[in-house]
Amino acid sequence: MKLSPRLQTVADAAGKCKILADVGTDHGYIPVYMLENDLCGRAYASDIREQPLSRAAEIILESGLSDKAETFLSNGILDIPEDYDTLVIAGMGGETIVSILEAKRPPENAKLVLQPMTEEQTLREYLYTHGYRITDETAVSEPGHVYTVISAESGKTESYTYRDVLASPVFCGKKSADGEAYIMKYIRKETRVLEGLRHASVPKTGEIAKIERELAELEKILELVKI
């Protein structure tokens, strides 16, 4: 199984584990990759939709891994066994990931590997305020897109800053072209929003001030991560 750069980064973040749970598994690529490379002993692949879960089951069968992987039709982690030690939730919006974690808290010892497509700030702040520590965060680029992969574990975050919501301290401690591209994506996005607000018939001074503050912090983060 050959993974895309995004999914490879997710798999690398998951690392070696006993039982992997992949929520929103789609085609089951991550569980198959992890099992084929002896990175986990067993894997659970779940999805809320029957069609992609059926395709994942087919790929698992074709790969000869039916004795090591199980599929579950599940809303988040509600209907999967609770003995996994690594939980992957990738390819969803940050708010959706938060709703999954809110609906049922993962086991205390489980490592979380989260790859949000949007609303990363919402996800980071949720982790900070709900008994998790961000242990790693890595940016990864694919043609036309740049993503972040967040690893977290149970553990209280004593304090966090506005900058930590925009990008975790561990992200800010890494210099990489992908990290630079990730921050530049948000600088360009917020700059466009700011220009629109400034040219509005009735300028919204509160929103303008908020985005100006965010851009100032993003520029500081950019200096930390660019090569």
N, C-alpha and C positions, 0 to 999 in steps of 0.2 A: 504494500500500500504506500503510494507516494502522496504526500500531503501538500496542499498549497502553503505558501509562506505563513499565512495567518494561522492555519490549523497546526502547522509544524511548531510555531511559537507556543501555541496552546499546549501541545503535547510535551514540548520541552519543559514548560512550566510545571506540568503535572509531574514529570519525572517518574522515578520508581515508586510503585505503590503495591499494596496487596489487592485491593478491590477498587476499581474505578467506576464512578457513576457519571454518565454523560447525559445531561438533561438537554432536551432539544437536539437530539442526536442527528436528526435529518437522515443522512445515508449511513450513519454508523462508522464513518471513516476513522474517527479518533479511537474508539474501542478496538477496531480491527488493527490499526497501526500499533497501539500499545500492546496488544496481545501477541502480534506477530514478532515484535521486537523484545519480548519477555520483559516488558516494563510493568506489567501487572499480572496477577495470577488469575483474576476473574474480572469481568466487566458487566455493568448494567447499562443498557442503552434505552433511553426513554424519550417519548415524544407525545405531545398532546394530539397529534394528527395521525390517523390510521395509515394514510398512504405513504408518507416518508418512513414510518416505522416498519411497514411491510417491506419497503425497499431495503431498509437496514437489515432486517431479518434475512432477506435473500443474500445480501452481501456477506453477512456473517456465515451463512450456510455454505456459500460458494468458497469461502476462505477456509472451510474446515474447522471452524471455531465454535460450533454450536454447543460443545460440551463446556466451554469456558465463558460464553457470553449469553445473557438473557435480555430479552426485550420487554418493555413495559409500556402500555398505553397509560400515560400519567400526566396529570396537570402538575407540572413542576416535579417536586420530590415527594408529593403526597402518597403515591402508590408504589414506591420502590422500597426494597429492604433497607434497613438502617445500619448495615454493617460495613458500608464503604468507608474508606479512609481518605479518598480524594474525590472531590466533586467538581466537575467541569460544567459550566454554563456559558456557552459561546454563541455568538451570532444573534443576540437579542438586544433590545434597547435596555439601557440602564434601569429605567423605571420598571420594566418587566422583570429583570433580574431581582430587583429589590422586592417586588411583589411575591416572587417565588421564595425568597429567603424569609419574608414575613409570614407567609402562609404556614411554613413548617421549618423550624430551625434545624440545620444539619447537625449531625453528631458533634459533640464537643471537640473531638480529636481530629475532625476532618479538615483537610487542606482544601481551600477554595481556589479554583482557577476560573476567573471571570473575564470574558471578552465582550464588553458592551459595544454595540454599534452606534449608539447615541447616548446622551444623558450620562456621560462618564462622571461629571461632577456630582450628580445626584447619587450615584452609586458610591463614590468615595466617601461622601459625607455620611451616608447611611452606615457604611462600615465603621467609620470613626466613632459614631454615636451609638452603635449597637453591639459593642463588645467584640470588635475585631481589630486586628492590626494588619496593615498592608505590609507584607514582607518582601514583595518584589513587584515591579511594574516595568514592562518593556514595550516599546513601540515597534511596530512591524509594518512595512509598506508592501502593497501590491499595486499593479498598474492602476492608477487613478484613485487609489484609496490608501489611507494610513489608519492603523488601528492601535489600540493599547490592550495589553493583556495584564490583568491584575491578579496577583496571588495574595491570599489573606488567610489568617488563622485566628482562632479564638484568642483573645487577649485584649485587655483594656487599653485604649489610646488615651493617655493622660490629658493631652491637649493637642490642638491642631490649629493651624492658621488658615486664613483665606487662601493663601498660596497653596497649601496642602490639598485644598479641595480642587484647585485647578490642575495640579499635578502632584503626586505623592513625593515625599522627601527622597525615597529610593529612586524614583524616576529622575528627579532633579540631580541626583548624584551620578548619572550616567551620561557620557558624551557619545552621541551617535547621530548619524545622518537621518535615521528614521525618527529619532526623538526630535530632532530639529524640524523635520517635515510635519510631525504631529502638532507641534506648537505653532508652526507657521500656518497650518490649516485654520487654527482657531483665531490667530491674529487677523488673517484675511477675512474670515467670516464676521468677526466682531467689528472690524473696520468698516465693512459694508453696512452693517446695522447702524453703526454710529453715524455714518454719512447720511443715511436715510433719516435718522432722527433729527440731525442738525438742519436738514432741508425741509422738514415738515412744516406745515402752515402754523401749527401750534407746537413749538419745541417742548418736549417733555424733559425738563431739566433733571429730574430725579433719575430717570433711566439713562440719560446722557452721562451723568456723574458715575453711575454704577458701571457702565461699559468702559468709561475712561479709566476707572480704577482697575478693572479687569485687564485691560490692554497694558497698563503699566506693569502689572504683575507678570503677565505673559511675556513681556519684553525682558524682564529680569530672568524668568525661567529659560528663555531662549539663550541668553548669555551663558547660562549654566550647562546647557546640553549640547550646544553646537560645537562641532569639531574645530 
